[in-house]
Amino acid sequence: MVSVEGNDYTMRTFTRLVSTGGTSRSLRTTVPQWVIEHFSLSVGDEVNWALQVEDGEMRLVVTPKKD
């Protein structure tokens, strides 16, 4: 889903969380194809996950790790 407001746009995709197995409480999901293409990601690349809280809303910001 894409929404446009002025010069800003938001792309949304829903993915399903699955267990990583074992005794870990971590979950795994798929990185959507449009994110892979936008950042030119490949197998083995690393991404930075940042949680931002503002006005009672949480946003997860994902960016490629820069060397």
C-alpha positions, 0 to 999 in steps of 0.5 A: 500500500502506498500513500502520498502526502506532499513530497512524503510517501509511505509504503506499507507491507504486511508480513507474518512473524515466525519462530526462530526455533529452539528456546529463543523468544526471537521472531523472524519475518521476510524483508519485502521485495520493494525494500530489497530493491530500494536499498539494493540489498543482497544475502549477507547484507546487514540492516540497522533497526531503530525504534522511534517513539513520538507522540505515543506512536512507535515507528520502526526505521530500517536502514542498510548498515553503512561500512 
